Every structure is written in structure tokens, then in C-alpha cells.
Amino acid sequence: MANKQALRELQQRLAQRMQAARETPQAASWLAVECAGVALLFSLKQAAEIFTPVAIKPVPYTEPWALGVANLRGGLHTVVDFAAFLGLREPGVRGDVTQQRLVSINPELNINCALLVDKLLGLRGDEQLQPVADVPSATPRPAFAGALRRDAEGRHWQVIDLEALSRFEPFLRIVV
């Protein structure tokens, strides 16, 4: 009898916690990463999984920033050195490999790709980031470069729209 009562109480507590989780807005909406010292934000809705680097099979006749392909959870993914793609460092130059991670793009965006980033910096919420006014530039910004944000410490963050990146012609054209 006592076991039935304890089970009912447990079920009630679980139901209350699940309801509270549904009603509570998601605190984190950004995955914060760093590439060649530049702080970037990926939307959690557009990024999928984070992997420690695995063996990458080089593919001939591709852009230098296209490192090759890797098996991530049974799926074949193109691996892109994101810092090299952005022009933040020369292709082939690697940072601290012990901190590098692969961030796969959400499969709903119809591209099997993982971005090699230098460092994960955690999760960020919108309440932690303030919009920054765009600074006029002589060169146009690519479509995947979203808004700039600033955190409480004054660090600037570049939002990267992974959906726009997945349709960006130079990103899709990896064959040289």
C-alpha cells in the first residue's frame, strides 16, 4: 500500500516537472564557439550535435578549407575548417587540436556537414547578449553573417545563420 502511494506521488511530481519544463522558456538559444579568436554564435535550432574530432578522410580536388569526410554516428559528413572558410586563418594551419570540436548542421537543413571550430565556449541566452549596431564596411557581408551581439564583458559575437550558410553558393561549391 505504501509503495502505491509513493508511486503516485512520484508520478505527480514528474507530471508537475514536465509541465513546468513545457511552460518555462528555453534559457539558452545560442551555441557559442570560437574560430581563430573570433567569437561566433550558432542557433541551437540550426546546429545539431557536437563531436570530438574523428578520423577525416581527405577528398581530392576540393577547396583547402574542405578537410574531407567523416563518419559521424553512421552518417557521412563533409568536414569544413570553418576558420579557414571564413578567411580567419590559412587553410592547413591548425589551432589547439585538443580543444577543437565538430559541430554538425541540423539534418533538417538538408546538408550533411560538420564545422570544425577551435573551441566551444558554452551556451548563451538572448538575455545575455545585446544587439550591436552594424558598422559600415567597404566589403559586403555574406548572407550567412547575421547580427552582431555584445555580452556583459564587452566581447563581440558574430551570429552565423547556418541555414543561410547551407544555401551559400561558395560554401556548396567545394570542388576546385
Backbone hydrogen bonds in HBPLUS format (Angstrom, degrees):
<---DONOR---> <-ACCEPTOR-->    atom                        ^
c    i                          cat <-CA-CA->   ^        H-A-AA   ^      H-
h    n   atom  resd res      DA  || num        DHA   H-A  angle D-A-AA Bond
n    s   type  num  typ     dist DA aas  dist angle  dist       angle   num
A0005-GLN N   A0001-MET O   3.16 MM   4  6.51 156.7  2.22 148.2 154.0     1
A0006-ALA N   A0002-ALA O   2.95 MM   4  6.17 161.0  1.99 149.7 155.0     2
A0007-LEU N   A0003-ASN O   2.89 MM   4  6.05 153.2  1.96 144.7 152.3     3
A0008-ARG N   A0004-LYS O   2.95 MM   4  6.19 157.2  2.00 146.4 152.1     4
A0009-GLU N   A0005-GLN O   2.99 MM   4  6.25 161.5  2.03 151.6 156.2     5
A0010-LEU N   A0006-ALA O   2.94 MM   4  6.13 156.4  2.00 145.6 152.3     6
A0011-GLN N   A0007-LEU O   2.91 MM   4  6.16 160.0  1.95 150.2 155.5     7
A0012-GLN N   A0008-ARG O   2.90 MM   4  6.16 153.9  1.97 148.3 155.7     8
A0013-ARG N   A0009-GLU O   2.92 MM   4  6.18 161.6  1.95 150.4 155.2     9
A0014-LEU N   A0010-LEU O   2.91 MM   4  6.14 162.3  1.94 152.8 157.8    10
A0015-ALA N   A0011-GLN O   2.91 MM   4  6.07 158.6  1.96 146.1 152.1    11
A0016-GLN N   A0012-GLN O   2.94 MM   4  6.16 156.8  1.99 149.2 155.3    12
A0017-ARG N   A0013-ARG O   2.93 MM   4  6.16 159.0  1.97 150.5 156.1    13
A0018-MET N   A0014-LEU O   2.90 MM   4  6.10 159.9  1.94 152.0 157.4    14
A0019-GLN N   A0015-ALA O   3.02 MM   4  6.16 157.1  2.07 144.8 151.0    15
A0020-ALA N   A0016-GLN O   2.93 MM   4  6.14 158.6  1.98 147.3 153.5    16
A0021-ALA N   A0017-ARG O   2.89 MM   4  6.10 152.7  1.97 145.9 153.4    17
A0022-ARG N   A0018-MET O   3.05 MM   4  6.29 149.4  2.14 143.9 151.6    18
A0023-GLU N   A0019-GLN O   3.07 MM   4  6.31 149.3  2.17 146.6 154.7    19
A0024-THR N   A0020-ALA O   2.92 MM   4  5.96 138.8  2.09 147.0 157.1    20
A0029-SER N   A0124-ARG O   2.96 MM  95  6.26 156.4  2.01 143.1 146.2    21
A0044-LEU N   A0029-SER O   3.13 MM  15  5.53 164.1  2.15 130.9 131.0    22
A0030-TRP N   A0124-ARG O   2.96 MM  94  5.04 148.3  2.06 160.6 159.8    23
A0124-ARG N   A0030-TRP O   2.95 MM  94  5.04 155.8  2.00 137.7 142.2    24
A0031-LEU N   A0042-PHE O   2.73 MM  11  5.07 165.3  1.76 154.2 159.5    25
A0042-PHE N   A0031-LEU O   2.94 MM  11  5.07 162.6  1.97 143.0 148.6    26
A0032-ALA N   A0122-GLY O   2.77 MM  90  5.34 166.5  1.79 164.4 166.2    27
A0121-LEU N   A0032-ALA O   2.72 MM  89  5.03 165.2  1.74 145.1 141.7    28
A0033-VAL N   A0040-LEU O   2.97 MM   7  5.30 166.7  1.99 148.9 153.0    29
A0040-LEU N   A0033-VAL O   2.88 MM   7  5.30 174.4  1.89 151.0 152.0    30
A0034-GLU N   A0119-LYS O   2.87 MM  85  5.13 143.7  2.00 150.4 153.4    31
A0118-ASP N   A0034-GLU O   2.98 MM  84  5.69 127.1  2.27 147.4 162.9    32
A0119-LYS N   A0034-GLU O   3.23 MM  85  5.13 140.1  2.40 143.3 143.9    33
A0035-CYS N   A0038-VAL O   2.97 MM   3  5.23 158.8  2.01 145.9 150.7    34
A0038-VAL N   A0035-CYS O   2.90 MM   3  5.23 165.9  1.92 119.1 122.4    35
A0158-GLN N   A0039-ALA O   3.00 MM 119  6.35 167.2  2.02 144.5 146.5    36
A0041-LEU N   A0158-GLN O   2.88 MM 117  6.02 149.4  1.97 145.8 144.0    37
A0160-ILE N   A0041-LEU O   2.87 MM 119  5.91 166.0  1.89 169.8 165.1    38
A0046-GLN N   A0043-SER O   3.03 MM   3  5.28 143.7  2.17 103.6 114.0    39
A0047-ALA N   A0043-SER O   2.96 MM   4  6.20 144.3  2.09 153.8 164.5    40
A0106-ASN N   A0046-GLN O   2.78 MM  60  5.16 169.0  1.79 149.4 145.7    41
A0048-ALA N   A0104-SER O   2.70 MM  56  5.27 161.6  1.74 158.6 152.5    42
A0104-SER N   A0049-GLU O   2.87 MM  55  5.38 162.3  1.90 158.9 163.3    43
A0051-PHE N   A0102-LEU O   2.78 MM  51  4.98 159.7  1.82 148.4 154.8    44
A0102-LEU N   A0051-PHE O   2.83 MM  51  4.98 171.2  1.83 151.3 154.3    45
A0057-LYS N   A0069-VAL O   2.79 MM  12  5.25 161.7  1.82 164.4 159.8    46
A0069-VAL N   A0057-LYS O   2.93 MM  12  5.25 157.3  1.98 139.2 142.8    47
A0176-VAL N   A0061-TYR O   2.98 MM 115  5.51 160.4  2.02 122.5 128.5    48
A0063-GLU N   A0174-ILE O   2.58 MM 111  5.18 137.6  1.76 146.4 158.7    49
A0066-ALA N   A0063-GLU O   3.01 MM   3  5.38 153.2  2.08 111.2 119.6    50
A0081-ASP N   A0065-TRP O   2.85 MM  16  5.19 166.3  1.87 161.8 163.3    51
A0067-LEU N   A0079-VAL O   2.83 MM  12  5.50 132.1  2.06 146.9 160.4    52
A0079-VAL N   A0068-GLY O   2.78 MM  11  5.50 168.0  1.80 153.9 154.3    53
A0070-ALA N   A0077-HIS O   2.87 MM   7  5.38 151.1  1.95 148.2 157.8    54
A0077-HIS N   A0070-ALA O   2.90 MM   7  5.38 166.4  1.92 155.7 160.1    55
A0072-LEU N   A0075-GLY O   2.84 MM   3  5.26 164.0  1.87 159.6 156.4    56
A0075-GLY N   A0072-LEU O   3.07 MM   3  5.26 164.0  2.10 111.1 115.9    57
A0078-THR N   A0112-ASN O   2.98 MM  34  6.30 166.6  1.99 143.7 139.7    58
A0114-ALA N   A0078-THR O   2.82 MM  36  6.17 156.4  1.87 165.3 167.4    59
A0080-VAL N   A0114-ALA O   2.97 MM  34  6.35 161.8  2.00 163.1 169.1    60
A0116-LEU N   A0080-VAL O   2.74 MM  36  5.85 177.2  1.74 159.5 160.2    61
A0085-PHE N   A0081-ASP O   2.92 MM   4  6.21 158.5  1.96 154.8 161.9    62
A0082-PHE N   A0116-LEU O   3.25 MM  34  5.69 147.5  2.36 134.8 144.3    63
A0086-LEU N   A0082-PHE O   2.95 MM   4  6.11 156.4  2.00 147.6 153.2    64
A0088-LEU N   A0083-ALA O   2.86 MM   5  5.16 150.7  1.94 166.7 160.7    65
A0087-GLY N   A0084-ALA O   3.04 MM   3  4.97 148.1  2.14  98.3 108.4    66
A0093-VAL N   A0090-GLU O   3.25 MM   3  5.81 163.3  2.28 131.3 135.2    67
A0099-GLN N   A0096-ASP O   3.10 MM   3  5.83 156.9  2.16 120.3 126.0    68
A0101-ARG N   A0117-VAL O   3.06 MM  16  5.53 154.8  2.13 145.8 153.1    69
A0117-VAL N   A0101-ARG O   2.88 MM  16  5.53 166.9  1.90 165.6 169.7    70
A0103-VAL N   A0115-LEU O   2.87 MM  12  5.12 160.1  1.91 139.1 145.0    71
A0115-LEU N   A0103-VAL O   2.81 MM  12  5.12 166.2  1.83 139.3 137.7    72
A0105-ILE N   A0113-CYS O   2.98 MM   8  5.87 162.7  2.01 166.5 164.2    73
A0109-LEU N   A0106-ASN O   2.96 MM   3  5.79 168.1  1.98 126.6 130.5    74
A0110-ASN N   A0107-PRO O   2.97 MM   3  5.39 159.9  2.01 117.1 119.9    75
A0128-GLN N   A0125-GLY O   2.98 MM   3  5.43 155.0  2.04 113.0 120.7    76
A0129-LEU N   A0126-ASP O   3.15 MM   3  5.36 160.6  2.19 108.7 114.8    77
A0130-GLN N   A0150-ARG O   2.79 MM  20  5.17 168.9  1.80 150.2 152.9    78
A0150-ARG N   A0130-GLN O   2.78 MM  20  5.17 142.9  1.92 142.1 154.6    79
A0132-VAL N   A0148-LEU O   3.01 MM  16  5.32 148.8  2.11 141.1 134.6    80
A0145-ALA N   A0142-PRO O   3.06 MM   3  5.59 161.1  2.10 116.4 122.4    81
A0161-ASP N   A0144-PHE O   2.79 MM  17  4.81 172.4  1.80 153.2 153.7    82
A0146-GLY N   A0159-VAL O   2.75 MM  13  4.75 150.1  1.83 143.0 145.5    83
A0159-VAL N   A0147-ALA O   3.07 MM  12  5.55 162.3  2.10 162.0 167.3    84
A0149-ARG N   A0157-TRP O   2.85 MM   8  5.00 157.6  1.90 147.2 153.4    85
A0157-TRP N   A0149-ARG O   2.71 MM   8  5.00 157.8  1.76 145.7 148.2    86
A0151-ASP N   A0155-ARG O   3.06 MM   4  5.59 153.7  2.13 147.1 154.2    87
A0154-GLY N   A0151-ASP O   2.98 MM   3  5.34 159.9  2.02 112.6 118.8    88
A0165-LEU N   A0161-ASP O   2.90 MM   4  6.19 153.2  1.97 148.0 156.9    89
A0166-SER N   A0162-LEU O   2.90 MM   4  6.00 146.7  2.01 137.6 145.5    90
A0167-ARG N   A0164-ALA O   3.11 MM   3  5.27 153.4  2.18 102.9 111.2    91
A0168-PHE N   A0165-LEU O   3.12 MM   3  4.90 157.8  2.17 101.1 108.0    92
A0171-PHE N   A0168-PHE O   2.93 MM   3  5.39 128.8  2.19 114.1 128.2    93
A0172-LEU N   A0168-PHE O   3.06 MM   4  6.36 146.8  2.17 151.0 161.0    94
A0172-LEU N   A0169-GLU O   3.08 MM   3  5.09 121.1  2.45  97.8 112.7    95
A0173-ARG N   A0169-GLU O   2.96 MM   4  6.09 141.0  2.12 153.1 164.1    96
